[in-house]
């Protein structure tokens, strides 16, 4: 009987994966387009395209840089960038982008499987997790995780979110296995996986700290005196390896880029006081908290009911992500990029709470029948997932194109036009620093400073002119100096002449010329020898 149930579960998971793969293929198709040359082009989220530019230069012998010869670390996702560099070494630009999107699909499938494994650890001692209900519960976890749209969005749009989630869950799973069977191999596996998570995005350090604290408490409380010293010694070795990796990356950044931290850290955090960040972060996080109120309420309820260390660990990771998002002052996009890697854990806890409702004798007594209790529990869970996805429903069913897909298409078309209209000695000044520089390969000037040390060290604009989504000043978009970027550096092409409190329209009228190529309009430096003027209107 168990053999039949296991095979049936595998078949159903395979079916779920096929459905999700079909949905992902539709998503990727919706983010692509056919250009005037008749070729289909693909584009990731613009920040991911910045990483692709670094990856392309690295894989083609120009160094891990945005502009050849300029050593500025405008990325924070080293491991994801290196993965991209492997892809760009073998494939052309459009195919490289498509491959990264397919890789995001694979990340999501692996995330679903790891979520099932973690739910096994968490539900093991709960009464509802009997052999009879084990397989339906595992399927429910798989479906629910794949239904959380922001995680799929970031993964399929090439951001490091999918890889980070995968490594975080894998490291957590190994830590849970270690505390259950005391096999030191899983302790070291957890250390390696969490190191890779750190290399994917350094702020994952807060999650690693919570996981290692959980392991340390287990060693202190649960091991016999004869083995406690040996286990503690192995813990020191594993955590020592972790800190060596952290130190090693910092040393690499200093040697290669001349800074211990990424330029993006300086851009987003330096100059913003803690009170300003907290105010912005609070304004940004409120819509997220509203959307996941029921999900979080269920999670907290499950932790309070028969509390154990595993449930507390999962909830602490979820709450840490929310707290961290507030601390850094928000994010430019309300697609919950920072919280998404922890949402599978919140979903697992919420499922545990609904299953407690379904298995409650008291609830069955109130409703009259056990089936009604189960129906109520599933209604509560479905409602929590619906509310978490409510603002994304039109995208999920493709009534509208995915977020930023239209902007990405415009930027790629612009890049293709620049390839025809300028020489390789031209330079471009951009606000969108991803797709345009990637598809042109031209020397680029980043008006918002991700790859410009001068801009990143400027004081932030706190006037409110660079604020949206509940923030007075959006991190990564509140430092700029168009006088420096346009008047001093004189790029051949500029994407626009306005940002925040600055408007160079009058100056650019005398020094730049509005021209068009087909339906694409360009703002080009007058009389530049790097422009094919005869090809333009």
C-alpha positions in Angstrom: 0.0 0.0 0.0 2.8 2.4 0.9 4.5 1.6 -2.4 1.3 2.5 -4.3 0.9 5.7 -2.4 4.5 6.8 -2.9 4.2 6.1 -6.7 0.9 8.0 -6.9 2.5 10.9 -5.0 5.4 11.0 -7.4 3.1 10.9 -10.4 1.0 13.7 -9.1 4.1 15.9 -8.3 5.3 15.2 -11.8 1.9 16.3 -13.2 2.0 19.5 -11.0 5.6 20.2 -12.4 4.4 19.8 -16.0 1.5 22.2 -15.4 3.9 24.7 -13.8 6.4 24.3 -16.6 3.7 25.1 -19.1 2.7 28.2 -17.1 6.3 29.2 -17.0 6.7 28.8 -20.7 3.8 31.2 -21.2 5.3 33.6 -18.7 8.6 33.6 -20.6 6.8 34.0 -23.9 4.9 37.0 -22.5 8.2 38.6 -21.5 9.8 38.1 -25.0 9.1 39.9 -28.3 10.0 39.8 -32.0 12.1 42.8 -33.1 12.3 44.4 -36.6 15.0 42.0 -37.6 12.5 39.1 -37.3 14.3 37.5 -34.3 12.8 36.8 -30.9 14.5 38.6 -28.0 14.3 37.9 -24.3 15.0 40.1 -21.4 15.3 39.6 -17.7 14.4 42.1 -15.0 16.7 45.1 -15.6 18.8 44.5 -12.4 19.4 41.0 -13.6 20.5 42.3 -17.0 23.1 44.4 -15.1 24.5 41.1 -13.8 24.3 39.7 -17.3 26.5 42.5 -18.6 29.1 41.7 -15.9 28.8 38.0 -16.8 29.2 38.7 -20.5 32.3 40.8 -20.0 33.8 38.2 -17.6 33.2 35.2 -19.9 34.6 37.1 -22.8 37.9 38.0 -21.2 37.1 41.6 -20.2 37.0 41.1 -16.4 34.1 41.0 -14.0 33.2 44.6 -14.8 30.3 46.6 -16.2 32.6 48.7 -18.4 35.9 47.3 -19.6 38.7 48.8 -17.6 36.4 50.2 -14.9 36.5 48.2 -11.6 33.3 49.0 -9.8 31.2 46.3 -8.2 27.6 47.2 -9.3 26.2 43.8 -8.3 25.6 42.0 -5.0 24.9 38.6 -6.4 28.4 37.2 -7.1 27.3 33.5 -7.4 24.4 34.3 -9.7 26.6 36.4 -11.8 29.2 33.6 -12.1 26.4 31.2 -13.1 25.4 33.7 -15.8 29.0 33.9 -17.0 29.0 30.1 -17.6 25.9 30.5 -19.8 27.2 33.6 -21.6 30.4 31.8 -22.4 28.6 29.2 -24.6 25.6 31.1 -25.9 24.8 34.3 -27.7 23.0 37.1 -25.9 19.3 36.3 -26.5 19.8 32.6 -25.9 21.8 33.3 -22.7 18.9 35.3 -21.4 16.4 32.6 -22.3 18.6 30.0 -20.6 18.7 32.0 -17.4 14.9 32.1 -17.4 14.7 28.3 -17.9 17.2 28.0 -15.0 14.7 30.0 -12.9 12.1 27.4 -13.7 14.3 24.6 -12.5 15.1 26.6 -9.3 11.4 26.8 -8.6 10.8 23.1 -9.1 13.7 22.3 -6.7 12.3 24.9 -4.2 9.0 23.0 -4.2 10.7 19.7 -3.5 12.8 21.2 -0.7 9.7 22.7 0.8 8.1 19.3 0.9 11.2 17.9 2.7 11.2 20.8 5.3 7.5 20.2 5.9 8.3 16.6 6.7 10.6 17.7 9.5 8.2 20.3 10.8 5.0 18.2 10.8 6.6 14.9 11.9 5.3 15.0 15.5 1.9 16.6 14.7 -1.1 14.3 15.0 -2.5 15.2 11.6 0.7 14.0 9.9 -0.2 10.3 9.9 0.5 7.9 7.1 -3.0 8.5 5.9 -2.6 12.2 5.4 1.1 12.5 4.7 0.9 12.3 0.9 -1.9 14.8 0.4 -0.1 17.2 2.7 3.1 17.0 0.7 1.2 17.7 -2.5 -0.5 20.7 -0.8 2.9 22.1 0.2 4.2 21.7 -3.4 1.2 23.4 -5.0 1.0 26.2 -2.5 4.7 27.2 -2.8 4.5 27.2 -6.6 1.3 29.4 -6.4 3.2 32.2 -4.6 3.6 34.6 -7.6 6.4 37.0 -6.5 8.8 34.1 -5.9 8.1 32.7 -9.4 8.3 36.2 -10.9 11.8 37.0 -9.6 13.0 33.5 -10.4 11.8 33.6 -14.0 13.0 37.2 -14.5 16.6 36.1 -13.7 17.1 37.7 -10.3 19.1 35.8 -7.7 16.0 35.3 -5.6 15.3 31.8 -7.0 18.9 30.6 -6.4 19.0 32.2 -2.9 15.7 30.6 -2.0 17.0 27.2 -3.2 20.2 27.5 -1.2 18.5 28.8 1.9 16.0 25.9 2.0 18.7 23.4 1.2 20.9 24.7 4.0 18.0 24.7 6.4 17.0 21.2 5.4 20.5 19.9 6.0 20.5 21.6 9.4 17.2 19.9 10.3 18.6 16.5 9.3 21.6 17.1 11.4 19.7 17.8 14.6 17.6 14.7 14.0 20.3 12.1 13.4 23.5 13.9 14.6 25.2 13.1 11.3 28.1 15.6 11.0 28.1 15.3 7.2 24.8 17.2 7.1 26.3 19.9 9.4 29.1 20.5 6.9 26.6 20.3 4.0 24.5 23.0 5.7 27.6 25.2 6.1 28.5 24.8 2.4 25.0 25.6 1.2 24.7 28.6 3.5 28.1 29.9 2.3 26.8 29.6 -1.3 23.7 31.5 -0.2 25.9 34.3 1.2 27.8 34.4 -2.1 24.4 34.7 -3.8 23.4 37.6 -1.7 25.3 38.7 1.5 22.2 39.7 3.4 21.3 36.0 3.7 23.7 36.2 6.6 20.8 37.0 8.9 19.1 33.7 7.9 22.3 31.8 8.4 22.8 33.3 11.8 19.3 32.1 12.9 19.9 28.6 11.5 23.4 28.3 13.2 21.9 29.6 16.5 19.3 26.8 16.2 22.0 24.2 15.6 24.1 25.5 18.5 21.2 25.3 20.9 20.5 21.8 19.8 24.2 20.8 20.5 24.1 22.5 23.9 20.8 20.9 25.0 20.4 17.6 23.3 23.8 15.8 23.0 25.2 13.5 25.8 28.1 14.8 27.7 30.5 12.4 26.0 29.7 13.7 22.5 28.8 17.3 23.3 32.4 18.5 23.1 33.0 16.7 19.8 29.8 18.1 18.4 30.7 21.6 19.5 34.1 21.2 18.0 32.6 20.2 14.6 30.2 23.1 14.9 33.2 25.4 15.3 34.9 23.9 12.2 31.7 24.3 10.1 31.1 27.9 11.2 34.8 28.7 10.8 34.5 27.6 7.2 31.5 29.9 6.8 33.4 32.9 8.2 36.5 32.1 6.0 34.2 32.4 3.0 32.8 35.7 4.2 36.3 37.0 4.8 37.5 35.6 1.4 34.8 37.4 -0.5 35.5 40.7 1.3 39.2 40.3 0.5 38.4 39.5 -3.2 36.3 42.7 -3.4 39.0 44.8 -1.9 41.7 43.4 -4.1 39.6 43.5 -7.3 37.4 46.5 -6.8 39.2 48.5 -4.1 36.3 48.3 -1.7 35.3 45.8 1.0 31.6 46.2 0.2 29.8 46.3 -3.0 29.1 49.7 -4.6 25.4 48.9 -4.3 25.7 48.9 -0.5 27.2 52.4 -0.6 24.5 53.5 -3.0 21.6 52.3 -1.0 22.7 52.7 2.7 25.4 55.3 3.0 24.0 58.7 3.7 20.5 57.5 4.8 20.1 57.8 8.6 18.5 54.9 10.5 15.4 56.9 11.2 14.9 57.8 7.6 15.4 54.2 6.5 13.0 52.9 9.2 10.4 55.5 8.1 10.7 54.5 4.4 10.9 50.8 5.2 7.7 51.0 7.3 5.9 52.8 4.5 7.0 50.2 2.0 6.2 47.1 4.1 2.6 48.0 5.0 1.0 46.8 1.8 3.0 43.5 2.1 1.8 43.0 5.7 -1.8 43.6 4.6 -1.5 41.0 1.8 0.0 38.3 4.1 -1.9 39.1 7.3 -3.9 35.9 7.2 -0.9 33.9 6.1 1.2 35.3 9.0 -1.6 34.9 11.5 -1.9 31.2 10.6 1.9 30.8 10.9 2.0 32.4 14.3 -1.0 30.4 15.5 0.7 27.1 14.4 3.9 28.1 16.2 2.1 29.0 19.4 0.1 25.8 19.3 2.5 23.1 20.6 5.6 25.2 20.2 8.8 23.6 19.2 12.2 24.8 18.1 11.7 23.9 14.4 8.5 25.9 14.1 10.2 28.8 15.9 13.1 28.7 13.5 10.9 28.9 10.5 8.9 31.8 11.8 12.0 33.7 13.0 13.4 33.5 9.5 10.2 34.9 8.0 10.1 37.8 10.6 13.8 38.5 10.1 13.2 39.1 6.4 10.4 41.5 7.1 12.5 43.3 9.7 15.5 43.5 7.4 13.4 45.0 4.6 12.3 47.8 7.0 15.8 48.3 8.2 17.3 48.9 4.7 14.5 51.4 3.9 12.3 49.5 1.5 12.7 48.5 -2.1 11.9 50.1 -5.5 9.3 47.4 -6.5 6.3 46.1 -4.6 6.9 42.5 -5.6 8.4 41.7 -2.2 11.9 40.6 -3.5 13.5 40.4 0.0 10.7 38.5 1.7 10.0 36.0 -1.2 12.8 33.6 -0.2 11.2 33.0 3.2 7.6 32.7 2.0 7.8 28.9 1.5 8.5 28.7 5.2 5.5 30.9 6.0 3.3 28.8 3.7 4.5 25.6 5.4 3.5 27.0 8.8 0.2 28.2 7.5 -0.6 24.8 6.1 0.3 23.3 9.6 -2.2 25.7 11.2 -5.0 24.8 8.7 -4.3 21.1 9.2 -4.7 21.6 13.0 -8.1 23.1 12.3 -9.0 20.2 10.1 -7.9 17.6 12.7 -9.4 19.4 15.6 -12.1 17.3 17.4 -13.6 20.5 18.8 -13.9 22.1 15.3 -15.6 18.9 14.0 -18.0 19.0 16.9 -18.9 22.7 16.1 -19.3 22.1 12.4 -21.0 18.7 12.8 -18.7 16.6 10.6 -15.0 16.1 10.0 -15.4 16.8 6.3 -16.7 20.2 7.1 -13.7 21.0 9.3 -11.4 20.0 6.5 -13.4 22.1 4.0 -13.1 25.1 6.3 -9.4 24.6 6.8 -8.8 24.5 3.0 -11.0 27.6 2.6 -8.9 29.4 5.1 -5.6 28.3 3.4 -6.9 29.2 -0.1 -8.0 32.6 1.2 -4.6 33.3 2.6 -2.9 32.4 -0.7 -5.4 34.4 -2.6 -4.8 37.5 -0.5 -1.0 37.1 -0.8 -1.4 37.0 -4.6 -4.3 39.4 -5.0 -2.4 42.3 -6.6 -0.7 40.0 -9.0 -3.8 38.0 -10.3 -4.0 39.7 -13.7 -0.4 38.8 -14.4 -0.8 35.3 -13.1 -3.5 34.6 -15.7 -1.8 36.7 -18.4 -4.5 39.3 -18.7 -1.6 41.8 -18.7 2.0 41.3 -19.4 4.4 40.6 -16.5 5.7 43.6 -14.6 8.3 45.6 -16.5 8.0 43.4 -19.6 6.9 46.4 -21.8 9.8 48.5 -20.4 12.2 45.7 -21.1 10.9 45.4 -24.7 11.3 49.2 -25.2 14.9 49.0 -23.9 15.9 46.1 -26.1 14.4 47.8 -29.2 16.3 50.9 -28.2 19.5 48.9 -27.8 19.1 47.3 -31.3 18.5 50.8 -32.8 21.7 52.1 -31.1 23.6 49.2 -32.6 22.6 50.3 -36.1 22.9 54.1 -35.4 26.3 54.4 -33.6 29.8 53.2 -33.8 31.5 51.0 -31.2 33.2 54.1 -29.8 29.9 55.7 -28.8 28.9 56.0 -25.1 25.4 55.8 -23.6 23.9 57.4 -20.6 21.1 55.4 -19.0 18.7 55.2 -16.1 17.9 51.6 -17.1 21.3 50.1 -16.7 20.6 46.6 -17.7 19.2 45.6 -21.1 20.5 48.6 -23.1 24.2 48.3 -22.1 23.9 44.5 -22.3 22.5 44.3 -25.8 24.7 47.2 -27.2 28.0 46.4 -25.5 28.8 50.1 -25.6 30.5 52.0 -22.8 27.8 53.1 -20.4 27.2 55.8 -17.8 24.9 54.8 -15.0 22.9 57.9 -14.1 21.7 56.3 -10.8 25.1 55.1 -9.8 25.0 51.3 -9.4 28.3 51.2 -11.3 29.6 54.7 -10.6 31.5 55.3 -7.3 31.0 59.1 -7.6 27.2 58.9 -7.7 27.0 56.2 -5.0 28.8 58.4 -2.5 26.6 61.4 -3.1 24.1 62.4 -0.4 20.6 61.0 -1.1 17.7 63.1 -2.4 15.3 63.4 0.5 13.0 65.9 -1.1 10.3 63.4 -1.9 10.9 63.7 -5.7 12.5 60.3 -5.8 9.9 58.6 -3.6 7.1 56.2 -4.4 5.3 53.1 -2.9 5.1 54.6 0.5 8.8 55.8 0.5 10.0 59.4 0.6 13.3 58.4 -0.9 13.8 55.1 -2.8 17.1 53.2 -2.1 19.2 52.8 -5.3 17.2 55.6 -7.1 17.8 58.6 -4.8 21.4 59.5 -5.7 22.1 61.3 -9.0 24.0 64.3 -10.5 22.9 64.9 -14.1 25.3 67.8 -14.4 28.2 65.4 -13.8 26.7 62.5 -15.8 25.5 64.5 -18.9 27.3 67.8 -19.0 30.7 66.7 -17.8 30.8 63.1 -19.2 28.9 63.9 -22.5 27.6 60.5 -23.5 26.8 60.1 -27.2 23.3 59.0 -26.3 21.2 59.9 -23.2 18.0 58.1 -22.2 16.5 61.2 -20.6 17.5 64.6 -19.2 15.3 64.7 -16.1 15.4 62.9 -12.7 14.2 64.0 -9.3 14.8 67.7 -8.7 17.1 68.1 -11.8 16.0 69.0 -15.3 18.6 69.6 -18.0 16.0 70.1 -20.8 17.2 73.6 -21.6 20.9 72.6 -21.7 20.3 69.5 -23.9 18.3 71.5 -26.4 21.6 73.2 -27.4 23.8 70.1 -27.2 21.7 67.1 -28.1 19.5 66.4 -31.0 16.1 64.5 -31.1 16.2 62.0 -33.9 14.3 58.8 -34.8 14.9 55.5 -36.4 11.7 53.8 -37.3 9.5 54.1 -34.2 12.4 54.5 -31.8 13.4 58.0 -30.8 16.9 58.9 -29.7 18.5 61.9 -28.0 22.0 62.1 -29.4 25.0 64.4 -28.9 25.1 66.9 -31.8 27.7 66.5 -34.4 29.1 63.4 -32.7 31.4 61.4 -35.0 30.2 58.2 -33.3 26.7 58.5 -34.8 25.7 57.3 -38.3 23.6 60.4 -39.0 22.7 59.3 -42.5 20.7 56.4 -41.1 18.5 58.6 -38.9 15.6 61.0 -39.4 
